Amino acid sequence: MDGKLDSTRHQRRVSSAPSNSGSATPTRICILGGGFGGLYTALYLRRFPLLKSSQCEITLVEQKDRFLFTPLLYELVTDELQAWEIAPSYQKLLKNTNIRFCQDTIQEVDLQTRQVKLESGEGLAYDYLVLAVGGETRLEGVPGAGTYAQTFRSLADVELLKQQLREFEMSDRESIRIAIAGAGPNGVELACKIADRLQKRGQVLLIDRGNQILKTFSAHTQAAAHRALSTRGVGVELETSIHCIEPDQITLIREGQIKTLPVDLVFWTAGTRQIDWVRELDCQHNNQGQLISCPTLQLVDYPEVFALGDLAEIYNPRGSRVPATAQAAFQQADCAARNIWAAIAGKRLRRFRYLHLGEMVTLGKGAAAVSSFGLNLEGRLASITRQVVYLQRLPTVPHRLQVVRNWIHQAIRRVILTVWKWLAAIQRQLVRLGFKSSRKR
């Protein structure tokens, strides 16, 4: 390729902005969305001297003030990690860079005029645009879901859950009943963490319309998840639909039979949909509302626009669909940054090739399953492996070092506490033995 798209539909050449040192107008790169696709694209752009200079303006737009490393979100439920470790502020991450952080809500994007309209009234013009805003939980279709079901996607969701669990734990109720819709990774991981926190008081039910949990995962991970759920007493209702959700109960349908169960909390982890302004973009979409990307991650009709993550339909060169996962978005960010640099420098753009590195899921406190390149781990060792791998994926080196120092500090404290308890137990035993010996004499 020489900077042109492979598509035969509406081919247009990327209009490269001036990149010479004498240019009065810098190249404007606008990145919408501060998740794995957006933030990491911004950070990866800084690997290229041209894009670190004053010849380039990079703006990252995100409505939240903190990045969220979502794969580790579940550890907050059981207090295994602290919020600051997985949710550093954008101001901290982008300090001492030429990346401008704009905390705002996107209202509209005009692809024809290359303008982004923000809720604050500010308008952003761009030469290159990265769309990486992800999707949102789909709650329509089930009566009561939008009113009574909760999501688990943000720090606010975690704080609300922990507050509710604290109130339940302090009450005199014998059981705390939790229903989770969706037996994908989000549902399974959340179910295990809640079950570990509530212990015998928890009655957790996992519900899915399909006939298996973690349907896109390996047999090893599925088997490990089944064992983890069973050990923790989590109920699993497969081939079951949710008929409706009411304030204190949930109604299920299985094999034509209707069953109503009392419930204290309902979490919805099944399905996502595109954000309204993404669905309204004047470009090609698939049947699910996703934007159709070329192999270089550019939009078919607008080669100056790159679409990543959940909002894009992306295929590998051999025709397989790229999954909408954090792992894929992480790799797409690297490719998008390289291709933006290539387009500006007049170089050849690369096709995106997704490399499946394996799968990792947390299966409770201090437990996980890892399957990667023929290596299958389960339990405590898998949990440590998972955290070490994710530590390497945290956005910046300074933040990683800060987290490592805290993990080492916490580990030392645990060791000291364990040794102290062990010595105290030995002392008590010696005292008892000495007392008995003196009585015998």
C-alpha positions as CSV (number, residue, x, y, z in Angstrom):
1,M,0.0,0.0,0.0
2,D,1.1,3.6,-0.5
3,G,-1.2,5.4,1.8
4,K,-4.4,4.5,-0.2
5,L,-7.2,2.2,1.0
6,D,-7.6,-1.3,-0.4
7,S,-11.4,-0.7,-0.7
8,T,-12.7,-0.1,-4.1
9,R,-15.6,1.9,-2.7
10,H,-15.2,5.7,-2.5
11,Q,-11.4,5.6,-2.5
12,R,-9.8,8.8,-1.4
13,R,-6.2,9.6,-0.6
14,V,-5.3,10.6,2.9
15,S,-4.7,14.3,2.9
16,S,-1.4,14.7,4.7
17,A,-0.9,17.8,6.7
18,P,2.3,19.8,6.2
19,S,5.1,18.2,8.2
20,N,8.1,20.4,7.3
21,S,9.7,22.5,10.0
22,G,8.7,25.7,8.2
23,S,5.0,25.0,8.3
24,A,3.0,27.6,10.2
25,T,0.1,25.2,10.7
26,P,0.8,22.1,12.9
27,T,-0.8,18.7,12.1
28,R,-3.9,18.3,14.3
29,I,-4.6,14.8,15.6
30,C,-7.8,14.5,17.6
31,I,-8.5,11.3,19.6
32,L,-12.0,10.6,21.0
33,G,-12.1,8.3,23.9
34,G,-9.7,7.6,26.7
35,G,-9.8,3.9,27.0
36,F,-7.3,1.3,25.7
37,G,-7.7,2.4,22.1
38,G,-7.6,6.1,22.6
39,L,-5.2,6.7,25.4
40,Y,-2.7,4.1,24.2
41,T,-2.8,5.6,20.7
42,A,-2.0,9.0,22.1
43,L,0.9,7.6,24.1
44,Y,2.2,5.5,21.2
45,L,2.3,8.6,18.9
46,R,5.0,9.9,21.1
47,R,7.4,7.2,19.9
48,F,7.8,9.2,16.7
49,P,10.0,12.4,17.1
50,L,7.9,14.2,14.4
51,L,4.7,13.8,16.4
52,K,6.4,14.8,19.7
53,S,7.4,18.2,18.2
54,S,5.6,21.5,17.9
55,Q,4.7,20.5,14.4
56,C,2.0,18.3,15.8
57,E,-1.0,19.0,18.1
58,I,-2.5,15.9,19.8
59,T,-5.8,16.3,21.7
60,L,-7.4,13.5,23.8
61,V,-11.1,14.0,24.5
62,E,-12.7,12.0,27.3
63,Q,-15.6,12.8,29.6
64,K,-14.1,11.1,32.7
65,D,-11.1,12.4,34.5
66,R,-9.5,9.0,35.1
67,F,-8.3,6.2,32.8
68,L,-9.7,2.9,33.9
69,F,-7.8,-0.4,33.5
70,T,-11.0,-2.4,33.2
71,P,-9.6,-6.0,33.4
72,L,-8.6,-5.3,37.0
73,L,-11.9,-3.6,38.0
74,Y,-13.1,-6.7,39.7
75,E,-10.3,-6.6,42.3
76,L,-11.8,-3.5,43.8
77,V,-14.8,-5.5,44.9
78,T,-12.7,-7.6,47.2
79,D,-10.2,-4.8,48.1
80,E,-7.3,-6.7,46.5
81,L,-6.4,-3.5,44.7
82,Q,-6.9,0.2,45.3
83,A,-8.7,2.5,42.9
84,W,-5.6,4.7,42.3
85,E,-3.7,1.7,41.1
86,I,-6.0,0.9,38.2
87,A,-7.5,4.3,37.6
88,P,-4.8,7.0,37.4
89,S,-5.8,10.5,36.3
90,Y,-5.2,11.6,32.7
91,Q,-3.5,14.7,34.0
92,K,-1.0,12.4,35.7
93,L,-0.5,10.1,32.8
94,L,-0.1,12.9,30.2
95,K,2.1,15.1,32.4
96,N,5.2,16.4,30.6
97,T,3.8,15.4,27.1
98,N,2.5,17.5,24.3
99,I,-0.8,15.7,24.5
100,R,-3.6,18.0,25.5
101,F,-6.3,16.4,27.7
102,C,-9.8,17.8,27.1
103,Q,-12.4,16.6,29.7
104,D,-15.7,17.0,27.8
105,T,-18.6,15.1,26.3
106,I,-18.8,14.6,22.6
107,Q,-22.0,15.8,21.0
108,E,-21.4,15.4,17.3
109,V,-18.7,14.6,14.7
110,D,-19.0,16.1,11.2
111,L,-16.8,13.9,9.0
112,Q,-17.3,16.1,6.0
113,T,-16.0,19.3,7.6
114,R,-13.6,17.5,10.0
115,Q,-15.1,19.1,13.1
116,V,-15.8,17.7,16.5
117,K,-18.5,19.5,18.6
118,L,-18.3,19.2,22.4
119,E,-20.9,19.7,25.0
120,S,-19.1,22.7,26.4
121,G,-19.5,24.5,23.1
122,E,-15.9,24.1,22.0
123,G,-15.3,22.9,18.5
124,L,-12.2,20.9,17.5
125,A,-10.9,20.8,13.9
126,Y,-8.7,17.9,12.9
127,D,-6.4,16.6,10.2
128,Y,-6.5,13.1,11.6
129,L,-9.2,11.6,13.8
130,V,-9.2,8.5,16.0
131,L,-12.6,7.2,17.1
132,A,-12.2,5.0,20.2
133,V,-15.1,5.7,22.5
134,G,-16.3,2.1,22.9
135,G,-19.9,1.2,23.4
136,E,-22.4,1.3,26.3
137,T,-24.4,-1.5,28.0
138,R,-27.5,-2.4,26.2
139,L,-30.4,-2.4,28.7
140,E,-33.4,-2.1,26.3
141,G,-35.5,-5.1,25.5
142,V,-36.2,-6.4,29.0
143,P,-38.9,-4.6,31.0
144,G,-37.4,-3.1,34.1
145,A,-33.8,-3.6,33.1
146,G,-33.1,0.1,32.5
147,T,-34.7,1.0,35.9
148,Y,-33.6,-1.8,38.3
149,A,-30.5,-3.4,36.7
150,Q,-27.0,-2.0,37.4
151,T,-24.0,-2.0,35.2
152,F,-20.4,-2.8,36.1
153,R,-18.2,-0.7,33.8
154,S,-16.9,2.2,35.8
155,L,-15.5,3.3,39.2
156,A,-18.8,4.8,40.0
157,D,-20.4,1.3,39.4
158,V,-17.9,-0.3,41.8
159,E,-18.4,2.3,44.5
160,L,-22.1,1.9,44.3
161,L,-21.8,-1.9,44.6
162,K,-19.4,-1.7,47.5
163,Q,-21.7,0.7,49.3
164,Q,-24.7,-1.6,48.8
165,L,-22.8,-4.7,49.9
166,R,-21.6,-2.9,53.1
167,E,-25.2,-2.0,53.9
168,F,-26.3,-5.6,53.4
169,E,-23.3,-7.0,55.4
170,M,-24.2,-4.7,58.3
171,S,-27.8,-5.8,58.3
172,D,-29.2,-8.8,60.1
173,R,-30.4,-10.5,56.9
174,E,-29.3,-14.1,56.6
175,S,-28.8,-14.1,52.8
176,I,-27.9,-11.5,50.2
177,R,-29.3,-12.4,46.8
178,I,-27.5,-11.2,43.6
179,A,-28.5,-12.0,40.0
180,I,-26.1,-11.4,37.2
181,A,-27.3,-11.3,33.6
182,G,-24.6,-12.6,31.1
183,A,-22.2,-15.5,31.6
184,G,-19.4,-14.0,29.5
185,P,-16.1,-12.9,31.2
186,N,-17.7,-9.9,32.9
187,G,-20.5,-11.9,34.5
188,V,-18.3,-14.8,35.5
189,E,-15.6,-12.6,37.0
190,L,-18.1,-10.4,38.9
191,A,-20.0,-13.5,40.2
192,C,-16.8,-15.0,41.7
193,K,-15.6,-11.8,43.3
194,I,-19.0,-11.1,44.9
195,A,-19.4,-14.7,46.1
196,D,-15.9,-14.5,47.7
197,R,-16.8,-11.3,49.5
198,L,-20.2,-12.4,50.8
199,Q,-19.1,-15.9,51.6
200,K,-22.0,-18.0,53.1
201,R,-24.4,-15.1,53.1
202,G,-24.2,-14.7,49.4
203,Q,-26.7,-16.3,47.0
204,V,-25.3,-15.4,43.6
205,L,-27.1,-16.5,40.4
206,L,-25.6,-16.3,36.9
207,I,-28.0,-16.2,34.0
208,D,-27.4,-16.6,30.3
209,R,-29.5,-17.3,27.2
210,G,-26.7,-19.5,25.7
211,N,-25.9,-23.1,26.5
212,Q,-22.4,-22.4,28.0
213,I,-20.4,-19.9,30.0
214,L,-17.5,-18.1,28.5
215,K,-18.5,-19.3,25.0
216,T,-15.6,-17.8,23.2
217,F,-13.0,-19.1,25.6
218,S,-10.9,-22.3,25.6
219,A,-12.1,-25.5,27.2
220,H,-9.5,-25.1,30.0
221,T,-10.8,-21.7,31.0
222,Q,-14.4,-22.8,30.8
223,A,-13.7,-25.9,33.0
224,A,-11.8,-23.7,35.5
225,A,-14.6,-21.3,35.6
226,H,-17.2,-24.0,36.2
227,R,-15.1,-25.3,39.1
228,A,-14.7,-21.8,40.6
229,L,-18.4,-21.1,40.4
230,S,-19.4,-24.5,41.9
231,T,-16.9,-24.2,44.7
232,R,-18.3,-20.8,45.6
233,G,-21.9,-21.9,45.4
234,V,-22.8,-19.7,42.5
235,G,-25.9,-20.9,40.7
236,V,-25.8,-21.0,36.9
237,E,-29.0,-20.8,34.8
238,L,-28.2,-21.4,31.1
239,E,-30.6,-21.4,28.1
240,T,-32.6,-19.0,30.3
241,S,-34.1,-15.6,29.3
242,I,-35.0,-12.8,31.6
243,H,-38.6,-11.9,31.2
244,C,-38.7,-8.8,33.4
245,I,-37.0,-7.2,36.4
246,E,-38.9,-5.6,39.3
247,P,-37.7,-3.9,42.5
248,D,-37.3,-7.0,44.6
249,Q,-37.6,-9.9,42.1
250,I,-36.6,-11.2,38.7
251,T,-38.7,-13.3,36.4
252,L,-37.0,-16.0,34.2
253,I,-38.1,-18.1,31.3
254,R,-36.6,-21.5,30.6
255,E,-38.1,-24.2,28.3
256,G,-41.4,-22.3,28.4
257,Q,-41.6,-22.3,32.1
258,I,-41.8,-19.0,34.1
259,K,-40.0,-18.7,37.4
260,T,-39.9,-15.7,39.7
261,L,-37.1,-15.3,42.2
262,P,-36.6,-12.8,45.0
263,V,-33.5,-10.7,44.5
264,D,-31.7,-7.8,46.2
265,L,-29.4,-6.7,43.3
266,V,-29.4,-7.3,39.6
267,F,-26.3,-6.7,37.4
268,W,-26.5,-6.5,33.6
269,T,-23.3,-7.5,31.8
270,A,-24.8,-8.9,28.6
271,G,-24.5,-7.0,25.4
272,T,-23.4,-3.5,24.3
273,R,-24.6,-1.0,21.8
274,Q,-23.1,2.0,20.0
275,I,-23.3,5.5,21.4
276,D,-26.0,7.6,19.6
277,W,-23.6,10.0,17.8
278,V,-21.6,7.0,16.5
279,R,-24.7,5.5,15.0
280,E,-25.4,8.9,13.3
281,L,-22.0,9.3,11.7
282,D,-22.2,9.8,7.9
283,C,-20.2,6.7,7.0
284,Q,-20.7,3.0,6.5
285,H,-22.0,0.9,9.3
286,N,-22.7,-2.8,9.8
287,N,-26.0,-4.3,11.0
288,Q,-25.0,-3.8,14.6
289,G,-24.2,-0.1,14.1
290,Q,-20.4,-0.6,14.1
291,L,-18.3,1.5,11.8
292,I,-16.7,-0.5,8.9
293,S,-12.9,-0.2,9.0
294,C,-10.4,-1.1,6.3
295,P,-7.4,-3.4,7.1
296,T,-5.4,-0.3,8.0
297,L,-8.1,0.7,10.6
298,Q,-9.2,3.7,8.4
299,L,-12.9,4.3,7.6
300,V,-13.9,3.2,4.2
301,D,-15.1,6.7,3.1
302,Y,-12.8,8.8,5.3
303,P,-9.1,7.6,5.3
304,E,-8.1,10.4,7.6
305,V,-10.3,8.8,10.3
306,F,-9.2,5.7,12.3
307,A,-11.8,3.5,14.2
308,L,-10.7,1.2,17.0
309,G,-12.2,-1.1,19.6
310,D,-15.9,-1.9,20.2
311,L,-17.2,0.7,17.8
312,A,-15.5,-0.8,14.7
313,E,-15.9,-3.9,12.6
314,I,-12.4,-5.0,11.9
315,Y,-11.1,-8.1,10.1
316,N,-7.7,-9.7,10.0
317,P,-6.1,-10.0,6.5
318,R,-7.2,-13.7,6.3
319,G,-10.8,-12.8,7.0
320,S,-11.4,-13.6,10.6
321,R,-13.3,-11.1,12.7
322,V,-11.2,-9.2,15.4
323,P,-12.8,-9.6,18.8
324,A,-14.0,-6.5,20.7
325,T,-11.6,-7.0,23.6
326,A,-9.1,-4.8,25.6
327,Q,-6.3,-7.0,24.2
328,A,-7.4,-6.2,20.6
329,A,-7.8,-2.5,21.3
330,F,-4.3,-2.4,22.8
331,Q,-2.9,-3.8,19.6
332,Q,-5.0,-1.6,17.4
333,A,-3.7,1.5,19.2
334,D,-0.1,0.5,18.2
335,C,-1.1,0.0,14.6
336,A,-3.2,3.3,14.5
337,A,-0.3,5.3,15.9
338,R,2.1,3.9,13.3
339,N,-0.3,4.5,10.5
340,I,-1.0,8.1,11.4
341,W,2.8,8.7,11.5
342,A,3.1,6.9,8.1
343,A,0.3,9.0,6.6
344,I,1.9,12.2,7.7
345,A,5.4,11.2,6.6
346,G,4.1,9.8,3.3
347,K,5.1,6.3,4.1
348,R,3.3,3.0,3.5
349,L,0.5,2.2,5.9
350,R,0.3,-1.2,7.6
351,R,-2.5,-3.7,7.7
352,F,-3.7,-4.5,11.2
353,R,-3.0,-8.1,12.2
354,Y,-4.5,-9.3,15.5
355,L,-2.4,-11.7,17.5
356,H,-4.3,-13.7,20.1
357,L,-2.0,-13.8,23.1
358,G,-4.3,-15.9,25.2
359,E,-7.0,-15.4,27.8
360,M,-7.0,-14.5,31.5
361,V,-9.9,-14.3,33.8
362,T,-10.1,-13.8,37.6
363,L,-12.1,-16.5,39.3
364,G,-12.3,-15.1,42.8
365,K,-10.0,-13.6,45.5
366,G,-6.5,-14.7,44.7
367,A,-7.6,-17.1,42.0
368,A,-7.7,-17.0,38.2
369,A,-7.3,-19.0,35.0
370,V,-4.7,-18.3,32.3
371,S,-4.4,-20.0,28.9
372,S,-1.7,-18.8,26.6
373,F,0.2,-20.5,23.8
374,G,-0.4,-24.0,25.2
375,L,0.3,-23.0,28.8
376,N,-2.7,-23.5,31.1
377,L,-2.6,-22.2,34.7
378,E,-5.3,-22.1,37.4
379,G,-5.5,-20.9,41.0
380,R,-3.1,-18.7,42.9
381,L,-0.2,-19.0,40.4
382,A,-2.6,-18.0,37.6
383,S,-3.7,-15.0,39.7
384,I,-0.1,-13.8,40.2
385,T,0.7,-14.4,36.5
386,R,-2.4,-12.4,35.5
387,Q,-1.5,-9.4,37.7
388,V,2.1,-9.4,36.5
389,V,1.0,-9.4,32.9
390,Y,-1.5,-6.6,33.4
391,L,1.1,-4.6,35.4
392,Q,3.2,-4.5,32.2
393,R,0.2,-3.1,30.3
394,L,-0.4,-0.2,32.7
395,P,-0.2,3.0,30.6
396,T,3.1,4.6,31.7
397,V,6.4,3.6,33.3
398,P,6.1,6.0,36.3
399,H,2.7,4.7,37.2
400,R,3.8,1.1,36.8
401,L,6.8,1.7,39.2
402,Q,4.4,3.4,41.7
403,V,2.1,0.3,41.6
404,V,5.1,-2.1,41.9
405,R,6.4,-0.2,45.0
406,N,3.0,-0.4,46.6
407,W,2.6,-4.2,45.8
408,I,6.1,-4.9,47.3
409,H,5.2,-2.8,50.4
410,Q,1.9,-4.7,50.8
411,A,3.6,-8.0,50.3
412,I,6.3,-7.2,53.0
413,R,3.5,-6.1,55.4
414,R,1.7,-9.4,54.8
415,V,4.9,-11.4,55.4
416,I,5.7,-9.5,58.6
417,L,2.1,-9.9,59.9
418,T,2.2,-13.7,59.1
419,V,5.5,-14.1,60.9
420,W,4.3,-12.1,63.9
421,K,1.2,-14.2,64.2
422,W,3.3,-17.4,63.8
423,L,5.7,-16.2,66.6
424,A,2.8,-15.2,68.8
425,A,1.2,-18.6,68.4
426,I,4.6,-20.3,69.3
427,Q,4.9,-18.1,72.4
428,R,1.4,-19.0,73.5
429,Q,2.2,-22.7,73.0
430,L,5.4,-22.4,75.0
431,V,3.7,-20.6,77.8
432,R,1.1,-23.3,78.0
433,L,3.8,-26.0,78.0
434,G,5.8,-24.2,80.6
435,F,2.7,-23.8,82.8
436,K,1.9,-27.5,82.5
437,S,5.5,-28.5,83.3
438,S,5.6,-26.3,86.5
439,R,2.3,-27.9,87.7
440,K,3.8,-31.4,87.2
441,R,6.9,-30.5,89.2
